[in-house]
Amino acid sequence: MRLITWAAATSLLAALLSPTTAPANAVEAAPTAAQVCAVSCDTLDPSRAQEELFPVPEKVLNGRRIVLHVSDKDGMAWGSIDNGSTNDSVWLDRSWDGGATWEGLLGKAWIPSGWTGTRTLMYNLSDPGGHRRGMIRACGDAAGVDCTAWVYPSVCAAACDGSDGPSGDNQPVPSATLANRRIALHIDNRGMAWATLDNGKADDEVWLDRSWNEGASWPGGSSLGRVSVGAGATSVRTKLYASTDPRSKLYGGVVRACGRAVEGQNGACTAWARPASDRLGAAADALMYAYQPHTAWWLSSWWNSAVALTTVMDYQQRTRRTDLRWIVNEMYEKNRGVFPAGVKSGDALEGNFISRAIDDTEWWAIAWIQAYDLTGERKYLDMAVTIANYVQGYWDTGSCGGGVWWDRERTYKNAVTIGLYIRMTAALHNRLAGDTVWLQRATTGWNWFKNSGMINSAGLVNDGLNGSCGNNGQTVWTYNQGLAIGGALELWRATGDSAVLAKARQLGDAAISSSLLSPGGILTESCDAAGTCDDNQKQFKGIFMRYLMDLADSTGDSAYKTYAQRQADSIWQHDRDALNRLGQRWAAGGVRDWRTQASGLGGLLAATPKS
């Protein structure tokens, strides 16, 4: 038999897996390894596996079959032993350094009396949250010990480690020199890397190092493709190696080229670089480096994670890629529950992405509308409706004649909340057949906003209203300008009202010609120059660019496309480091984190033609 079905024997299995019930002659388990959590945590039951693959040959040990089972969809593996006898055992080994060392005896299980087989629980192949790539093998003890081969010793992305035939050649960092030798790192247009050594002598060596944690360490990734200059030659090159591992959900790997001269033990390496196939792929890969699969968000920012997800979905939709779509359902399922204050937000999350912060809640509605557009799955649109119904409870004509409160305490009416409201309600109308209710709400919201006074005489949107229901004159943030454009465009699609489209164009024209928002032609936040932008403000410019992209698509106006291209070029040329990390200031770099990365990706997307 290949695998025993254990659904009816849960309590027996639990006892068998406990070291306290092991037979007296069983091998004692090693100290418990630290639990790894990727999409799921170690010790998941195999009955929950999404698939069952057998990527390495089974091992036959004294007539017993030791089998390694893998689910790529889960990124996990388990082992089984069959045709066995009482007290035979099976376990997993997991290595984080290419098989040099390993955590042993993971999930060790013994065959009980009267049975002929057993299996382990499931363990993660890699640790994407901890930026570690692992390998697993199944081992058994049956009057002797033996193991299967390690699974997935090579990384495969656009091509697999050790392949030939680069497609294109880019050198992302300066070459290194060593006693007149030139050591260079090369990247092809698929993101595959190789190293070369020129001006060398026979027996000089060159290789690649690969790190999954931005160069902090490289266990199992040292001396990849190491090769020597042949007799009579002066140059040599390695094979090609990948720097992302989609199967393991490891993104943002970095590589460097290293070499050694035949004379002495001296060596030299280039700087680390993060390969990528193109601008968008580079930015998305670096953004996904910070994503946490187990908790399904980007750490420490709740509404910002909704915006980052929306940006990733825009990237997938605009390029017709599918490789990152897996995070959509993960973020939906793992975040729609109840969380106390301080876990994922400073506010308590009450389920269905609802909290006291009305604008935070609306960002998630925008995300799930985009998820519906990307996947066609109705559950996402239904969630957006649930959120919108909650938000509707904070539309209040008793203050300033209408508008949506920013928070449950009803302290402020501002541009972000009404801009999101208009986009959300109009988008629901455009996706719900036969709707009239959401259209009426969107139209009412737009009419209130355009007459509220928040749009100043320069055509720019100030932050909100004061206690007398007038423009409070507070900061013109780029995202408020963008949301006003985006709300108008979605309502125009719903109504065909040319006046609404004209207003969207006025708002866009004001932004791209403004010395406040676009000094020198580059989109700028008021906090950029001083470097004082907080974690929220870091993401504002990318939001503006999302809706400028919509304006360019909707009108075909070359002025918007030219502006978007200028932003993308400036981001790429002046705001990017060797690891493709994008900073706060699009003309000059600055602070870099995943929020600025998502914002920069939004800027690059706006210049990308719609597929």
C-alpha positions as CSV (number, residue, x, y, z in Angstrom):
1,M,0.0,0.0,0.0
2,R,1.1,3.6,-0.6
3,L,-0.5,5.5,2.2
4,I,-2.7,4.4,5.1
5,T,-5.9,6.4,5.6
6,W,-5.9,7.6,9.2
7,A,-9.1,9.7,9.5
8,A,-10.7,7.0,11.6
9,A,-7.7,6.5,13.9
10,T,-6.8,10.1,15.0
11,S,-6.5,9.2,18.7
12,L,-4.4,6.2,18.1
13,L,-2.1,8.2,15.8
14,A,-1.6,10.9,18.4
15,A,-0.5,8.3,20.8
16,L,1.9,6.7,18.3
17,L,3.5,10.0,17.6
18,S,4.2,10.8,21.3
19,P,7.7,9.9,22.4
20,T,6.3,8.6,25.7
21,T,4.5,5.8,23.9
22,A,7.4,4.7,21.8
23,P,8.6,1.1,22.0
24,A,11.5,0.6,24.3
25,N,13.9,-0.2,21.5
26,A,12.9,2.9,19.4
27,V,15.4,5.6,18.5
28,E,14.9,8.6,20.8
29,A,13.7,11.7,19.1
30,A,16.1,14.7,18.8
31,P,15.2,17.9,20.6
32,T,12.2,19.4,19.1
33,A,13.1,21.7,16.1
34,A,11.7,25.2,16.1
35,Q,8.3,25.2,14.4
36,V,8.3,26.7,11.0
37,C,5.2,28.4,9.7
38,A,4.8,29.3,6.1
39,V,1.3,29.1,4.6
40,S,0.6,26.5,7.3
41,C,2.7,25.4,10.3
42,D,4.7,22.3,10.8
43,T,2.7,19.2,11.9
44,L,-0.2,19.7,9.6
45,D,-2.1,16.4,9.1
46,P,-1.5,14.9,5.6
47,S,-5.3,14.5,5.2
48,R,-5.3,18.2,4.6
49,A,-2.7,18.2,1.9
50,Q,-3.9,19.9,-1.3
51,E,-2.0,17.3,-3.5
52,E,0.3,14.3,-3.2
53,L,3.4,14.2,-5.3
54,F,6.4,11.8,-5.3
55,P,9.3,13.8,-6.7
56,V,12.1,11.5,-5.5
57,P,12.3,7.7,-5.8
58,E,11.2,5.7,-2.8
59,K,13.8,3.8,-0.8
60,V,13.5,0.1,-0.2
61,L,15.0,-1.0,3.1
62,N,14.9,-4.7,4.0
63,G,11.6,-5.0,2.1
64,R,10.1,-1.9,3.6
65,R,9.1,1.1,1.4
66,I,10.2,4.5,2.6
67,V,8.4,7.2,0.7
68,L,8.6,11.0,0.6
69,H,5.3,12.6,-0.2
70,V,5.2,16.3,-1.2
71,S,2.5,18.9,-1.7
72,D,3.9,21.8,-3.7
73,K,0.6,23.6,-3.2
74,D,1.2,23.6,0.5
75,G,5.0,23.7,0.4
76,M,5.1,20.8,2.7
77,A,6.2,17.1,2.9
78,W,5.6,14.0,4.9
79,G,7.1,10.5,5.0
80,S,5.6,7.0,5.2
81,I,6.8,3.5,5.7
82,D,4.9,0.5,4.3
83,N,5.3,-3.3,4.1
84,G,6.7,-3.0,7.6
85,S,6.7,-4.6,11.0
86,T,5.8,-3.5,14.5
87,N,8.3,-0.9,15.8
88,D,9.7,0.0,12.4
89,S,9.8,3.8,12.2
90,V,9.8,6.7,9.8
91,W,10.8,10.4,10.1
92,L,11.9,13.4,8.2
93,D,15.2,15.3,8.1
94,R,15.2,18.9,7.1
95,S,18.3,20.9,6.1
96,W,18.7,24.6,5.8
97,D,22.2,24.5,4.3
98,G,22.0,22.3,1.3
99,G,22.3,19.1,3.2
100,A,25.5,19.8,5.1
101,T,23.6,19.6,8.4
102,W,20.0,18.9,9.3
103,E,17.2,18.8,11.9
104,G,16.6,15.1,12.3
105,L,13.8,12.8,13.5
106,L,11.0,15.3,12.6
107,G,7.6,13.7,13.2
108,K,9.0,10.3,14.0
109,A,6.3,7.6,14.1
110,W,6.4,3.9,14.8
111,I,4.4,1.1,13.3
112,P,2.0,-0.2,16.0
113,S,1.2,-3.9,16.6
114,G,-1.0,-5.3,13.9
115,W,-0.2,-2.6,11.4
116,T,2.1,-2.6,8.4
117,G,2.7,1.1,7.9
118,T,2.6,4.6,9.4
119,R,3.5,8.1,8.3
120,T,4.7,11.4,9.8
121,L,2.8,14.7,9.9
122,M,3.6,17.4,7.3
123,Y,6.6,19.7,7.6
124,N,7.4,22.9,5.7
125,L,10.0,22.6,3.0
126,S,11.1,26.2,3.5
127,D,10.7,29.2,5.8
128,P,9.8,32.2,3.6
129,G,9.0,34.4,6.6
130,G,12.5,33.7,7.9
131,H,14.0,33.8,4.4
132,R,15.4,30.3,4.6
133,R,15.4,27.7,1.9
134,G,15.1,24.1,3.1
135,M,15.3,20.5,1.7
136,I,13.6,17.5,3.2
137,R,14.1,13.7,3.0
138,A,12.3,10.8,4.4
139,C,14.2,8.3,6.5
140,G,13.3,4.9,8.1
141,D,14.6,2.5,10.7
142,A,13.8,-1.2,9.9
143,A,16.7,-3.3,11.1
144,G,18.9,-0.6,9.5
145,V,18.5,3.0,8.6
146,D,18.2,4.6,5.2
147,C,16.8,7.7,3.6
148,T,15.4,8.9,0.3
149,A,17.2,11.6,-1.7
150,W,16.7,15.2,-0.6
151,V,13.8,16.8,-2.4
152,Y,14.4,19.9,-4.6
153,P,18.1,20.5,-4.2
154,S,18.0,22.8,-7.2
155,V,16.0,26.0,-7.5
156,C,13.8,26.4,-10.5
157,A,12.2,29.6,-11.6
158,A,12.3,30.8,-15.3
159,A,14.9,28.1,-15.6
160,C,16.6,25.7,-13.2
161,D,19.9,26.0,-11.5
162,G,22.8,24.8,-13.7
163,S,21.1,25.6,-17.0
164,D,22.7,27.1,-20.0
165,G,21.7,29.6,-22.7
166,P,21.1,33.1,-21.2
167,S,18.6,35.3,-22.9
168,G,20.1,38.8,-22.8
169,D,22.9,40.2,-20.7
170,N,22.7,42.9,-18.0
171,Q,25.4,43.7,-15.5
172,P,23.5,45.2,-12.5
173,V,26.5,46.1,-10.3
174,P,30.1,47.1,-11.1
175,S,32.5,44.3,-11.6
176,A,35.2,43.4,-9.0
177,T,38.9,43.3,-9.8
178,L,41.5,40.9,-8.4
179,A,45.1,41.1,-9.6
180,N,44.0,42.4,-13.0
181,R,41.2,39.8,-13.2
182,R,37.7,41.1,-13.8
183,I,34.9,39.3,-12.0
184,A,31.4,40.2,-13.2
185,L,27.8,39.4,-12.3
186,H,25.4,39.0,-15.2
187,I,21.6,38.8,-15.3
188,D,19.5,37.8,-18.3
189,N,16.1,39.1,-19.2
190,R,14.4,36.2,-17.3
191,G,16.2,37.0,-14.0
192,M,18.7,34.2,-14.3
193,A,22.2,34.9,-13.0
194,W,25.8,33.8,-13.9
195,A,29.3,34.9,-13.1
196,T,32.3,35.4,-15.4
197,L,36.1,35.9,-14.8
198,D,38.2,37.6,-17.5
199,N,41.9,38.4,-17.9
200,G,42.7,35.3,-15.9
201,K,45.1,32.4,-15.8
202,A,44.6,28.7,-15.7
203,D,43.1,27.4,-12.5
204,D,41.6,30.8,-11.5
205,E,38.1,30.2,-10.2
206,V,34.8,32.0,-10.3
207,W,31.4,31.2,-8.7
208,L,28.1,32.7,-7.5
209,D,26.9,33.2,-3.9
210,R,23.2,33.2,-3.4
211,S,21.4,34.6,-0.3
212,W,17.8,34.5,0.7
213,N,18.1,37.2,3.3
214,E,19.6,40.1,1.4
215,G,23.2,39.0,1.9
216,A,23.2,38.6,5.6
217,S,24.0,34.9,5.2
218,W,24.1,32.3,2.4
219,P,24.0,28.8,3.9
220,G,23.7,26.3,1.0
221,G,24.2,29.0,-1.5
222,S,28.0,29.4,-1.5
223,S,30.2,28.5,-4.5
224,L,27.4,27.8,-6.9
225,G,28.6,26.7,-10.3
226,R,32.2,27.0,-9.2
227,V,34.4,26.6,-12.2
228,S,38.1,27.0,-13.1
229,V,39.8,28.7,-16.1
230,G,41.1,26.0,-18.4
231,A,44.7,25.5,-19.6
232,G,45.5,28.0,-22.3
233,A,42.3,30.1,-21.6
234,T,41.9,33.5,-19.9
235,S,38.2,33.5,-19.1
236,V,35.5,31.3,-17.8
237,R,31.8,31.5,-16.9
238,T,29.5,29.6,-14.6
239,K,26.1,28.0,-15.4
240,L,22.9,30.0,-14.8
241,Y,21.2,30.1,-11.3
242,A,17.8,31.4,-10.2
243,S,17.2,33.9,-7.4
244,T,13.5,33.3,-6.7
245,D,12.0,30.0,-5.7
246,P,8.2,30.2,-6.4
247,R,7.7,26.6,-5.2
248,S,9.0,27.6,-1.8
249,K,7.4,31.0,-1.9
250,L,10.8,32.6,-1.5
251,Y,11.1,35.9,-3.3
252,G,13.8,38.5,-3.4
253,G,16.9,36.3,-3.4
254,V,20.2,38.1,-4.1
255,V,23.4,36.9,-5.8
256,R,26.9,38.1,-6.2
257,A,29.9,36.9,-8.3
258,C,33.1,35.9,-6.6
259,G,36.5,34.7,-7.8
260,R,39.8,33.5,-6.7
261,A,43.2,33.9,-8.3
262,V,45.4,30.9,-8.7
263,E,48.2,32.7,-6.8
264,G,47.5,32.7,-3.1
265,Q,44.1,32.5,-1.4
266,N,42.9,36.0,-2.1
267,G,39.4,36.4,-3.5
268,A,37.0,39.2,-4.5
269,C,33.3,39.5,-4.9
270,T,30.9,42.0,-6.6
271,A,28.2,43.7,-4.6
272,W,25.0,41.8,-4.0
273,A,22.2,42.3,-6.6
274,R,18.6,41.2,-6.9
275,P,18.0,39.8,-10.4
276,A,14.7,40.4,-12.1
277,S,13.2,40.1,-15.6
278,D,11.9,43.7,-15.9
279,R,11.1,46.8,-13.9
280,L,7.7,45.6,-12.7
281,G,9.1,42.1,-11.8
282,A,11.9,43.6,-9.9
283,A,9.7,45.9,-7.8
284,A,7.1,43.1,-7.2
285,D,9.8,40.6,-6.2
286,A,11.3,43.0,-3.6
287,L,7.8,43.8,-2.3
288,M,7.0,40.1,-1.9
289,Y,10.3,39.6,0.1
290,A,8.6,41.4,3.0
291,Y,5.3,39.5,2.7
292,Q,4.5,37.1,5.6
293,P,2.7,34.0,4.3
294,H,1.7,32.5,7.6
295,T,-0.1,35.6,8.8
296,A,-0.9,36.7,5.3
297,W,0.0,40.4,5.5
298,W,2.9,42.8,5.4
299,L,3.9,43.3,9.0
300,S,2.7,46.1,11.2
301,S,0.4,48.0,8.9
302,W,-3.3,47.0,8.5
303,W,-4.8,49.3,5.8
304,N,-1.4,49.6,4.1
305,S,-1.5,45.8,3.6
306,A,-4.8,46.2,1.8
307,V,-3.2,48.8,-0.5
308,A,-0.2,46.6,-1.1
309,L,-2.4,43.7,-2.0
310,T,-4.3,45.9,-4.4
311,T,-1.1,46.9,-6.0
312,V,0.1,43.3,-6.4
313,M,-3.3,42.5,-8.0
314,D,-3.0,45.5,-10.3
315,Y,0.4,44.1,-11.3
316,Q,-1.0,40.7,-12.0
317,Q,-3.9,42.0,-14.0
318,R,-2.0,44.6,-16.0
319,T,0.7,42.1,-17.0
320,R,-1.6,39.0,-17.2
321,R,0.7,37.2,-14.8
322,T,-0.7,34.6,-12.4
323,D,2.3,33.7,-10.2
324,L,1.3,35.8,-7.2
325,R,-2.4,35.3,-7.3
326,W,-2.1,32.7,-4.5
327,I,-1.8,35.5,-1.9
328,V,-5.3,36.9,-2.7
329,N,-7.2,34.0,-1.1
330,E,-4.6,33.6,1.7
331,M,-5.1,37.3,2.7
332,Y,-8.9,37.0,2.5
333,E,-9.2,33.8,4.5
334,K,-6.6,34.6,7.2
335,N,-7.6,38.2,7.8
336,R,-11.4,38.2,7.7
337,G,-11.7,37.0,11.3
338,V,-11.7,38.8,14.7
339,F,-8.4,40.2,16.0
340,P,-7.8,42.1,19.3
341,A,-6.4,45.6,19.2
342,G,-2.6,45.5,18.7
343,V,-2.5,42.2,16.8
344,K,-2.9,43.6,13.2
345,S,-4.1,47.1,13.9
346,G,-4.1,49.6,16.6
347,D,-7.9,49.1,16.6
348,A,-9.8,45.9,17.3
349,L,-10.8,44.1,14.1
350,E,-14.3,42.9,14.4
351,G,-14.5,40.5,11.5
352,N,-15.1,41.0,7.8
353,F,-12.3,43.6,7.8
354,I,-14.4,46.0,9.9
355,S,-13.0,48.3,12.6
356,R,-13.8,51.7,14.1
357,A,-11.6,53.3,11.5
358,I,-14.0,53.8,8.6
359,D,-11.4,54.6,6.0
360,D,-9.3,51.6,7.0
361,T,-12.3,49.4,6.4
362,E,-13.0,51.0,3.0
363,W,-9.4,50.2,1.8
364,W,-10.3,46.5,2.2
365,A,-13.5,47.0,0.2
366,I,-11.4,48.4,-2.7
367,A,-9.0,45.5,-2.4
368,W,-11.8,42.9,-2.6
369,I,-13.4,44.6,-5.6
370,Q,-10.1,44.3,-7.4
371,A,-9.9,40.7,-6.3
372,Y,-13.2,40.0,-7.9
373,D,-12.1,41.7,-11.1
374,L,-8.9,39.6,-11.1
375,T,-10.4,36.2,-10.2
376,G,-14.1,36.4,-10.9
377,E,-14.8,34.8,-7.5
378,R,-18.1,36.1,-6.1
379,K,-17.0,35.8,-2.5
380,Y,-14.8,38.9,-2.9
381,L,-17.5,41.0,-4.3
382,D,-19.9,39.9,-1.5
383,M,-17.3,40.9,1.1
384,A,-17.0,44.3,-0.5
385,V,-20.8,44.7,-0.2
386,T,-20.7,43.6,3.5
387,I,-18.0,46.3,4.1
388,A,-19.9,48.9,2.1
389,N,-23.1,48.3,4.1
390,Y,-21.2,48.9,7.3
391,V,-19.7,52.1,5.9
392,Q,-23.1,53.3,4.8
393,G,-24.1,53.5,8.5
394,Y,-21.7,56.4,8.8
395,W,-23.2,58.6,6.0
396,D,-24.7,61.4,8.0
397,T,-26.7,64.3,6.6
398,G,-27.0,65.8,10.1
399,S,-23.5,67.3,9.9
400,C,-22.3,69.4,6.9
401,G,-25.3,68.1,4.9
402,G,-23.8,64.7,4.3
403,G,-20.5,62.8,3.9
404,V,-19.1,59.8,5.7
405,W,-17.5,60.0,9.1
406,W,-13.8,59.1,9.3
407,D,-14.2,57.2,12.5
408,R,-16.9,55.5,14.6
409,E,-16.7,58.4,17.1
410,R,-17.8,60.8,14.4
411,T,-15.0,63.3,14.9
412,Y,-14.0,64.2,11.3
413,K,-15.2,64.3,7.7
414,N,-12.4,64.2,5.3
415,A,-11.3,63.6,1.8
416,V,-9.9,60.1,2.1
417,T,-13.1,58.7,3.5
418,I,-15.4,60.3,1.0
419,G,-13.1,59.5,-1.9
420,L,-13.0,55.9,-1.0
421,Y,-16.8,55.9,-0.5
422,I,-17.5,57.2,-4.0
423,R,-15.1,54.7,-5.7
424,M,-16.4,51.8,-3.6
425,T,-20.1,52.5,-4.2
426,A,-19.8,53.3,-7.9
427,A,-17.7,50.2,-8.3
428,L,-20.3,48.0,-6.7
429,H,-23.0,49.4,-9.0
430,N,-20.8,48.7,-12.0
431,R,-20.5,45.0,-10.9
432,L,-24.0,44.2,-9.5
433,A,-26.5,43.6,-12.2
434,G,-29.7,45.6,-11.8
435,D,-28.4,47.8,-9.0
436,T,-29.9,51.2,-8.4
437,V,-29.1,51.7,-4.7
438,W,-25.4,51.9,-4.9
439,L,-25.5,54.1,-7.9
440,Q,-27.8,56.6,-6.0
441,R,-25.3,56.5,-3.1
442,A,-22.3,57.1,-5.3
443,T,-24.0,60.0,-7.1
444,T,-25.1,61.5,-3.8
445,G,-21.6,61.1,-2.4
446,W,-20.0,62.7,-5.5
447,N,-22.3,65.7,-5.5
448,W,-21.7,66.3,-1.8
449,F,-17.9,66.0,-2.2
450,K,-17.6,68.3,-5.2
451,N,-19.7,71.0,-3.4
452,S,-18.1,70.5,0.0
453,G,-15.3,73.0,-0.5
454,M,-12.5,70.4,0.0
455,I,-11.4,71.0,-3.6
456,N,-9.6,74.4,-3.3
457,S,-9.2,77.1,-5.9
458,A,-6.1,75.5,-7.4
459,G,-8.1,72.3,-8.1
460,L,-6.2,70.5,-5.3
461,V,-7.9,68.5,-2.5
462,N,-7.2,69.6,1.1
463,D,-7.4,67.0,3.9
464,G,-10.9,67.7,5.2
465,L,-13.5,70.0,6.7
466,N,-13.3,72.1,9.9
467,G,-16.0,72.4,12.6
468,S,-17.8,75.0,10.5
469,C,-18.0,72.6,7.5
470,G,-15.5,74.6,5.5
471,N,-12.2,73.6,3.9
472,N,-9.7,73.2,6.8
473,G,-6.7,74.2,4.6
474,Q,-4.8,71.2,5.8
475,T,-2.2,69.4,3.8
476,V,-2.8,68.5,0.1
477,W,-1.9,64.8,0.2
478,T,-1.3,63.0,-3.1
479,Y,-3.6,60.1,-2.3
480,N,-6.6,62.4,-1.6
481,Q,-6.1,63.9,-5.1
482,G,-5.9,60.4,-6.6
483,L,-9.0,59.1,-4.8
484,A,-11.0,62.1,-6.0
485,I,-9.9,61.2,-9.6
486,G,-10.6,57.5,-9.0
487,G,-14.1,58.1,-7.6
488,A,-15.0,60.4,-10.4
489,L,-13.9,57.9,-13.1
490,E,-15.8,55.0,-11.5
491,L,-18.9,57.2,-11.4
492,W,-18.4,58.3,-15.0
493,R,-18.3,54.6,-16.0
494,A,-21.6,54.1,-14.2
495,T,-23.4,57.1,-15.6
496,G,-21.6,58.2,-18.7
497,D,-21.9,61.8,-17.4
498,S,-19.3,63.8,-19.3
499,A,-19.2,66.5,-16.6
500,V,-17.9,63.9,-14.1
501,L,-15.2,62.9,-16.5
502,A,-14.3,66.5,-17.1
503,K,-13.9,67.0,-13.4
504,A,-11.6,64.0,-13.1
505,R,-9.5,65.5,-15.8
506,Q,-9.4,68.8,-14.0
507,L,-8.2,67.1,-10.9
508,G,-5.6,65.2,-12.8
509,D,-4.4,68.3,-14.7
510,A,-4.1,70.3,-11.5
511,A,-2.0,67.6,-9.9
512,I,0.5,67.1,-12.7
513,S,1.0,70.8,-13.3
514,S,1.2,71.8,-9.6
515,S,4.4,73.1,-8.2
516,L,3.2,71.7,-4.8
517,L,2.5,68.1,-5.9
518,S,4.8,67.9,-8.9
519,P,7.9,70.1,-8.4
520,G,10.2,69.6,-11.3
521,G,7.7,67.3,-12.8
522,I,8.1,64.5,-10.2
523,L,5.3,63.6,-7.8
524,T,6.2,64.7,-4.3
525,E,4.7,64.4,-0.9
526,S,4.9,67.4,1.4
527,C,6.9,65.3,3.9
528,D,9.4,64.0,1.3
529,A,12.1,66.7,1.5
530,A,12.5,66.5,5.2
531,G,12.3,62.8,5.3
532,T,9.5,62.9,7.9
533,C,6.8,60.8,6.1
534,D,5.2,58.4,8.5
535,D,4.3,54.8,7.7
536,N,0.9,55.9,6.2
537,Q,2.3,58.7,4.1
538,K,5.0,56.5,2.6
539,Q,2.3,54.8,0.5
540,F,0.3,57.9,-0.7
541,K,2.0,58.5,-4.0
542,G,1.4,55.0,-5.3
543,I,-2.3,55.4,-4.6
544,F,-2.3,58.6,-6.6
545,M,-0.6,56.8,-9.5
546,R,-3.2,54.0,-9.5
547,Y,-5.9,56.5,-10.3
548,L,-3.8,58.5,-12.7
549,M,-3.3,55.2,-14.5
550,D,-7.0,54.8,-14.6
551,L,-7.4,58.4,-16.0
552,A,-4.8,57.7,-18.7
553,D,-6.5,54.4,-19.7
554,S,-9.9,56.1,-19.7
555,T,-9.0,59.1,-21.8
556,G,-6.0,58.0,-23.8
557,D,-4.6,61.4,-23.1
558,S,-0.8,61.4,-23.9
559,A,-0.2,64.1,-21.2
560,Y,-1.1,61.6,-18.4
561,K,0.9,58.8,-20.1
562,T,4.0,61.1,-20.4
563,Y,3.7,62.1,-16.8
564,A,3.4,58.5,-15.7
565,Q,6.5,57.5,-17.8
566,R,8.5,60.4,-16.2
567,Q,7.7,59.0,-12.7
568,A,8.6,55.5,-13.7
569,D,11.9,56.6,-15.2
570,S,12.8,58.7,-12.2
571,I,11.9,55.9,-9.8
572,W,14.1,53.4,-11.7
573,Q,17.0,55.7,-12.3
574,H,17.1,57.8,-9.0
575,D,15.2,55.9,-6.4
576,R,16.4,52.3,-6.7
577,D,19.3,50.4,-5.1
578,A,21.1,47.3,-6.3
579,L,18.5,45.1,-4.5
580,N,15.7,46.9,-6.4
581,R,14.4,48.5,-3.3
582,L,12.4,51.7,-4.0
583,G,12.5,54.7,-1.6
584,Q,10.3,57.5,-0.5
585,R,11.6,60.2,-2.7
586,W,11.1,59.3,-6.4
587,A,13.8,61.8,-7.5
588,A,16.3,61.1,-4.7
589,G,15.8,57.8,-2.9
590,G,15.5,58.2,0.9
591,V,13.9,55.8,3.4
592,R,13.1,52.4,2.0
593,D,10.6,49.8,3.3
594,W,7.8,47.6,2.0
595,R,5.4,50.6,2.0
596,T,7.7,52.7,-0.2
597,Q,8.2,49.6,-2.3
598,A,4.4,49.2,-2.9
599,S,4.1,52.9,-3.7
600,G,7.0,52.7,-6.1
601,L,5.5,49.6,-7.8
602,G,2.3,51.7,-8.2
603,G,4.4,54.4,-9.9
604,L,6.0,51.9,-12.3
605,L,2.6,50.3,-13.1
606,A,1.1,53.5,-14.2
607,A,3.6,53.7,-17.1
608,T,2.9,50.1,-18.2
609,P,0.6,49.7,-21.2
610,K,-2.6,47.7,-20.4
611,S,-2.3,44.2,-21.7
